[in-house]
Amino acid sequence: MLPAKHSCIIIGNTSLLIRCAKCLISSDWEIKWIGSSDPKVIAFCRQEDIPIITDSSSYKTELCSTEYDYLFSIVNDVILDLEMISSA
């Protein structure tokens, strides 16, 4: 039996987020979506066919309606409230 695939959501900006996402992809993680307003991250998501959410006011709704294992906040300037963090 194959081990279960880990899933995650990433919120943040900069090339550090992109490098981390590439590491996760190469380790066979499923990235449910990425939240970012960074043009380079948005381009990366389009290239990798990863859903992108650019409006930070939508993060809470999306976090609460998505099943995932881990939430990564990488160079993120958006404050995530307790409900958002505890939804993982």
N, C-alpha and C positions, 0 to 999 in steps of 0.2 A: 504494500500500500504506500502511495506517495504521501509525503508530509503535507499538511494543509498549507496553502499559500497564504502568506500574510498580506493584509491590505492596509492601506493608509490614505490619509489626506495630508497634503502639505500646504501650509499658508506662509507666505513670505515673499522675499524679493532677492535680487542679485544673482550673480553667477554661482555663488555658494549653493543656493537652492537648486540650481540646475545640476551642479556636480553631485549633490546628494541624491537627487532624483535619478540621475544616471546610474549611480551605485545601487540604488534600490531596484531599478529595472534590471540591471545585470545580475542581481541576486534573486530574480524571479518574484519580486514583490508586485502586487497589483496596486497601482496608484488610482484611487477612485476619482479624485479631482485635485486640482491645484488652485488655490486662491492667491491671486497676485494682480497688481496693476503695472508691473514692470514689463515694458515692451519686449525685452529679451526673453523673459520667462514665458510671456504669451506666445512668442514665436516658437520657442522650444515646445510648448504644449501642442501647438498646431502641427509641428513637425513630427512629434511622437504620438499624435492622436490621443492626447490626454485631455479630458474635459477641463476647461478653465473657467473660473469665476472671477471676474474683474471688479465686481461691485462688492465691497467689504460689508455693506449692509445686508447682503444675502448670505453671508457665512453662517450665521446662527441657524437660519431655516434649513440650509443645506446640510450642516453638521448634524442637526437633529433628525433629518430624514434619510441619512445615508448610513448604511451598516459598514463599519470599518473596525480595524483592530488598534491602530495607532494614529495619533495626531502629531505631526511634526510642525513646529513653528520655527522657521529659519529666516533670520534677519527680517523679522516681522514687526512692522510699526503699528499694527492694529492690536488694541487691547482685547483679549479674548476673555469673556466673563466666565464665571464658574460653571454655568449651565453648558456653555460651549465646550469647555475643557472636560467636563465629566461625561459628555456624551460618548466618548470613546469606550 
